[in-house]
């Protein structure tokens, strides 16, 4: 194998590793997004349950406390929605980076395959030429010529 083929093989291997690492990053970002969405769903369920549980008449202090608590839950839900938005963006970026790295690795694989094939054909032609030369030398020469 010639030097160009070995260099391309190393470059392709490195690009594959990088694509695998970026795939893992993308998977982690998707996992974090799922966790954030689950947390929002929990907050929404809690708020719904809390609203139904305390619908009875209460004194003024209890109503004010209830209102403040509902506002805090609302703030937590707004924060969680913003977090989900940022996490979705991070997932998209990670996916784009992975796709670019994967395309790069595939392009390098294609070049490596082509170079390897060319080197193999060149080697075979050289071996055939040597064999032809040996065959030509092994033939008895016509002494009359």
MODA-V184449 format. One record per backbone hydrogen bond with DSSP energy under -1.0 kcal/mol. NH is the residue of the N-H (numbers start at 1). CO is the residue of the C=O. Records with the same first field share a line. If there is no record, write none. Layout:
# MODA-V184449
NH->CO  CO
This chain:
# MODA-V184449
6->2
7->3
8->4
9->5
10->6
11->7
12->8
13->9
14->10
15->11
16->12
17->13
18->14
19->15
20->16
21->17
22->18
23->19
24->20
25->21
26->22
27->23
28->24
29->25
30->26
31->27
32->28
33->29
34->30
35->31
36->32
37->33
38->34
39->35
40->36
41->37
42->38
43->39
44->40
45->41
46->42
47->43
48->44
49->45
50->46
51->47
52->48
53->49
54->50
63->59
64->60
65->61
66->62
67->63
68->64
69->65
70->66
71->67
72->68
73->69
74->70
75->71
76->72
77->73
78->74
79->75
80->76
81->77
82->78
83->79
84->80
85->81
86->82
87->83
88->84
89->85
90->86
91->87
92->88
93->89
94->90
95->91
96->92
97->93
98->94
99->95
100->96
101->97
102->98
103->99
104->100
105->101
106->102
107->103
108->104
109->105
110->106
111->107
112->108
113->109
114->110
115->111
116->112
117->113
118->114
119->115
120->116
121->117
122->118
123->119
124->120
125->121
126->122
127->123
128->124
129->125
130->126
131->127
132->128
133->129
134->130
135->131
136->132
137->133
138->134
145->142
